[in-house]
Protein backbone atom coordinates (compact mmCIF):
# COMPACT_ATOMS: atom_id res chain seq x y z
CA UNK A 1 0.00 0.00 0.00
CA UNK A 2 2.88 2.38 0.61
CA UNK A 3 3.50 2.77 -3.12
CA UNK A 4 0.11 4.47 -3.43
CA UNK A 5 1.43 7.44 -1.47
CA UNK A 6 3.81 8.10 -4.36
CA UNK A 7 1.34 8.25 -7.24
CA UNK A 8 -1.93 9.34 -5.60
CA UNK A 9 -0.78 12.96 -4.96
CA UNK A 10 0.10 13.24 -8.65
CA UNK A 11 -3.29 11.81 -9.59
CA UNK A 12 -5.12 14.35 -7.42
CA UNK A 13 -3.02 17.19 -8.88
CA UNK A 14 -3.77 16.01 -12.43
CA UNK A 15 -7.51 15.92 -11.73
CA UNK A 16 -7.37 19.45 -10.33
CA UNK A 17 -5.26 20.73 -13.22
CA UNK A 18 -7.71 19.33 -15.77
CA UNK A 19 -10.69 20.80 -13.91
CA UNK A 20 -12.18 17.49 -12.82
CA UNK A 21 -12.90 18.69 -9.28
CA UNK A 22 -15.76 16.24 -8.73
CA UNK A 23 -13.26 13.38 -9.09
CA UNK A 24 -10.47 15.14 -7.20
CA UNK A 25 -12.27 15.11 -3.83
CA UNK A 26 -12.80 11.31 -3.75
CA UNK A 27 -9.25 10.79 -5.03
CA UNK A 28 -7.98 12.96 -2.17
CA UNK A 29 -10.00 10.86 0.29
CA UNK A 30 -8.35 7.74 -1.14
CA UNK A 31 -4.95 9.41 -0.73
CA UNK A 32 -5.68 10.26 2.91
CA UNK A 33 -6.75 6.67 3.61
CA UNK A 34 -3.65 5.25 1.91
CA UNK A 35 -1.35 7.64 3.74
CA UNK A 36 -2.86 6.71 7.12
CA UNK A 37 -2.18 3.09 6.39
CA UNK A 38 1.37 3.80 5.24
CA UNK A 39 1.85 6.34 8.08
CA UNK A 40 3.54 8.83 5.78
CA UNK A 41 2.86 10.89 2.70
CA UNK A 42 4.49 14.19 1.88
CA UNK A 43 2.10 14.84 -1.00
CA UNK A 44 -1.08 14.59 1.07
CA UNK A 45 -0.81 18.14 2.41
CA UNK A 46 0.05 19.52 -1.01
CA UNK A 47 -2.91 17.84 -2.65
CA UNK A 48 -5.33 18.88 0.10
CA UNK A 49 -4.08 22.47 -0.02
CA UNK A 50 -4.35 22.66 -3.79
CA UNK A 51 -7.92 21.36 -3.77
CA UNK A 52 -8.87 23.84 -1.03
CA UNK A 53 -7.28 26.62 -3.08
CA UNK A 54 -9.31 25.91 -6.21
CA UNK A 55 -12.47 25.86 -4.10
CA UNK A 56 -11.57 29.31 -2.73
CA UNK A 57 -10.85 28.10 0.81
CA UNK A 58 -7.67 30.11 1.40
CA UNK A 59 -7.75 29.36 5.13
CA UNK A 60 -7.26 25.64 4.53
CA UNK A 61 -5.02 26.09 1.50
N, C-alpha and C positions, 0 to 999 in steps of 0.2 A: 504494500500500500504506500510505502514511503515515496516511491517513484512518482506517484500522482501529484505530490507537492511540487514537483519540478515543472510539469506541463500544465496543470490546471490554472495557475496564475496567468500564463500566456493565453490560454483559452478564454478566460474571462476578459482579458484585455482586448483580444481580437473581437469578441462579441460586442464590447463597448465601442471599439473603433469603427465597426461596421454598422453601428446604430441598432443592433439587435438587443435592446435593453430588456425586453421581456424574457429573453433566454439568459441574459447575464446574471440576473438575480438568483435563479436556481443553480446556475453553474457556480456562483460564489458560495452558495450554501453547501454544495458538494465539496468545494475547496476547503471550507471551514471544517466540515466533518472529516475529511481526509487528513487535514493538518492536526486535528485533535488526536486522531489515531496515531499519527506519526510523531506527535509531540514537537513538531517544528515545521515552520514554513515561513520563510522570509517574504514571499510574495503575497501572502494572505492580506497583510495590512495595505500593501500597494493596491491590490485589486479592490479591496473594500473602499479605500479612499477614493479611487478613481470612479467607482460606481456612484458613491455619494456625491462626488463633484458634478457628474453629468446630470444628476437629479436635483442639483442646486442646493444640496445640504453642505454648505461650507463649514459648518461646525464639526461635522463628522469627517469631512474630507481632510 
